Amino acid sequence: MAYSDKVIDHAENPRNVGTLDKEDPTVGTGLVGAPACGDVMRLQIKVSDDGVIQDAKFKTFGCGSAIASSSLATEWIKGKKVEEAEAIKNSDIVNELNLPPVKIHCSVLAEDAIKSAIADYRAKQAAKR
Amino acid sequence: MAIKLPIFMDYHSTTPVDPRVIEEMLPYFNEKFGNAASRSHAFGWTAEEAVDYSRERIGKLINAQSEKEIVFTSGATESNNVAIKGVAEFYKDKGNHIITSVIEHKAVLDTCKRLEKEGYEVTYLGVGKDGRVDPDDVKKALTDKTILVSIMLANNEIGTVQPIEEIGKLTRERGVLLHSDAVQGVGKVPFDVQKMNVDLASITAHKMYGPKGVGGLYVRRSKPRVRLVAQMDGGGHERGMRSGTLNVPGIVGFGKAADIMMKEGKEEGVRLLGMRERLRKKLDSSLEEVFVNGSLEHRLPGNLNVSFAFVEGEAMMMAIKDVAVSSGSACTSASLEPSYVLRALGVGDELAHSSIRFGLGRYTTEEEIDFVSDLVIDKVKHLRNMSPLYEMYKDGIDLKSVQWVAH
């Protein structure tokens, strides 16, 4: 299968690989997928007091398209308000990366990872109050 | 010496044609272009002579008693189809039971599945963790209705070599025919149809440095004489077993390729085993959590199938894109299912997704082995640094205890 240039670029030079402190109340962590399915994404966000995503990090076990989808996701959500990040659709990722049909699940996983990280952040915030 | 990229380490998929083979084939495209079935003129006789010489050379490689036991086909898929369907159809009054293994090539498995739809019964034997069929399981599965056992010589993914000789003893005793898909193993590991009591064997030229599009089926002619119903109707070529004008240049190339294997295969195997072990030891000593899939002892010398835990196979192949290898990861297939062969070993889906198959062959060099092992070590480390699973492993988390959200 031929990869699009954008997938290759993200897979070879992934943005925002890393780990944020998951105990930090301003950090939300999303862990989605399963090793047995061949892809696991962990996406983390650090949110400022005014609800802006200051930092985003990811680590992904998965194919090049999965790595590219999560790399792109972190790039997109950085600097966005939480609500804006929440509105990102997997189809946006598919279009940007030119993913073929068999790789659409990678973009779905990236969308889930964003949503899951936001949910975790909100749960932490709610627990604080 | 500078390394030429890309590097081919996928010799189980196919092999380049040996220049000595090409040289021998060339005259048969134009100068000696006759149809081997033309019995009435010199053009035909020349072609027929060349074809029969190839039969002899191929027969010798597997120790056939007569060159007449070699039937030419378009490749091993056709050979497997003819062998299994042809025998099933001919012996249907004798029985309707076939025994095979779960790790056979799809050309065998899907042929058996079709026969099941037609009312035949098929037993699919499992394999051990080492990737081998237990002859005892064959013995237990044999019934009065069994007409054929089909077990491959060597597996295309994990390179494990099956105990054909032991299985052959059992089938001969019970008067059941034994077919072996010998494509990956012939010329590379011992294969002797007399000693092993093999009655039918599928082989192909392009896995042994011959051209694509030409294969062969060994069909025993005595003790017992194997009969089969042709699956291709037409002019009655190949003693009625496979109609169709013979691919004379291809067959000439096949014969030469077999001749080279006969003379050089053993020595080549020793060289490949040395390089395979060099690669394995380098990877094993520099990386943690590397698992060889299948038996190391009973294995093709040029095969190394390993799983690099916490790294997905397709991402790995992309990271080493200057090296042509293969993976059992689901992402390499349209089905999104990981390799059925690795699953049969009980490898576990996560490690199946992490598998890489290195296939070494005639033109692999030590320099390439060193280059590839350094590259692979570097990229595995790189990908592990971005793998959440590796981080969890390093933090002492048991990955099996995690509640994963499958999608």
HADDOCK unambig.tbl for C-alpha pairs under 7 A between the chains (distance, minus, plus):
assign (segid A and resid 17 and name CA) (segid B and resid 386 and name CA) 6.22 0.50 0.50
assign (segid A and resid 32 and name CA) (segid B and resid 405 and name CA) 5.70 0.50 0.50
assign (segid A and resid 33 and name CA) (segid B and resid 404 and name CA) 6.40 0.50 0.50
assign (segid A and resid 33 and name CA) (segid B and resid 405 and name CA) 5.35 0.50 0.50
assign (segid A and resid 33 and name CA) (segid B and resid 406 and name CA) 5.05 0.50 0.50
assign (segid A and resid 33 and name CA) (segid B and resid 407 and name CA) 6.07 0.50 0.50
assign (segid A and resid 34 and name CA) (segid B and resid 404 and name CA) 5.18 0.50 0.50
assign (segid A and resid 34 and name CA) (segid B and resid 405 and name CA) 6.15 0.50 0.50
assign (segid A and resid 34 and name CA) (segid B and resid 406 and name CA) 5.26 0.50 0.50
assign (segid A and resid 35 and name CA) (segid B and resid 350 and name CA) 5.03 0.50 0.50
assign (segid A and resid 36 and name CA) (segid B and resid 349 and name CA) 4.70 0.50 0.50
assign (segid A and resid 36 and name CA) (segid B and resid 350 and name CA) 4.41 0.50 0.50
assign (segid A and resid 38 and name CA) (segid B and resid 312 and name CA) 6.63 0.50 0.50
assign (segid A and resid 38 and name CA) (segid B and resid 350 and name CA) 6.29 0.50 0.50
assign (segid A and resid 38 and name CA) (segid B and resid 353 and name CA) 5.65 0.50 0.50
assign (segid A and resid 42 and name CA) (segid B and resid 388 and name CA) 6.38 0.50 0.50
assign (segid A and resid 59 and name CA) (segid B and resid 386 and name CA) 4.80 0.50 0.50
assign (segid A and resid 59 and name CA) (segid B and resid 387 and name CA) 5.21 0.50 0.50
assign (segid A and resid 59 and name CA) (segid B and resid 388 and name CA) 5.13 0.50 0.50
assign (segid A and resid 60 and name CA) (segid B and resid 386 and name CA) 6.04 0.50 0.50
assign (segid A and resid 60 and name CA) (segid B and resid 387 and name CA) 5.00 0.50 0.50
assign (segid A and resid 60 and name CA) (segid B and resid 388 and name CA) 5.85 0.50 0.50
assign (segid A and resid 61 and name CA) (segid B and resid 310 and name CA) 6.65 0.50 0.50
assign (segid A and resid 61 and name CA) (segid B and resid 311 and name CA) 6.12 0.50 0.50
assign (segid A and resid 61 and name CA) (segid B and resid 312 and name CA) 6.10 0.50 0.50
assign (segid A and resid 61 and name CA) (segid B and resid 387 and name CA) 4.88 0.50 0.50
assign (segid A and resid 61 and name CA) (segid B and resid 388 and name CA) 6.42 0.50 0.50
assign (segid A and resid 61 and name CA) (segid B and resid 389 and name CA) 6.85 0.50 0.50
assign (segid A and resid 62 and name CA) (segid B and resid 312 and name CA) 5.11 0.50 0.50
assign (segid A and resid 62 and name CA) (segid B and resid 315 and name CA) 6.53 0.50 0.50
assign (segid A and resid 63 and name CA) (segid B and resid 312 and name CA) 5.97 0.50 0.50
assign (segid A and resid 63 and name CA) (segid B and resid 314 and name CA) 5.13 0.50 0.50
assign (segid A and resid 63 and name CA) (segid B and resid 315 and name CA) 4.32 0.50 0.50
assign (segid A and resid 63 and name CA) (segid B and resid 331 and name CA) 6.78 0.50 0.50
assign (segid A and resid 64 and name CA) (segid B and resid 314 and name CA) 6.86 0.50 0.50
assign (segid A and resid 64 and name CA) (segid B and resid 315 and name CA) 4.82 0.50 0.50
assign (segid A and resid 64 and name CA) (segid B and resid 318 and name CA) 6.87 0.50 0.50
assign (segid A and resid 102 and name CA) (segid B and resid 334 and name CA) 6.72 0.50 0.50
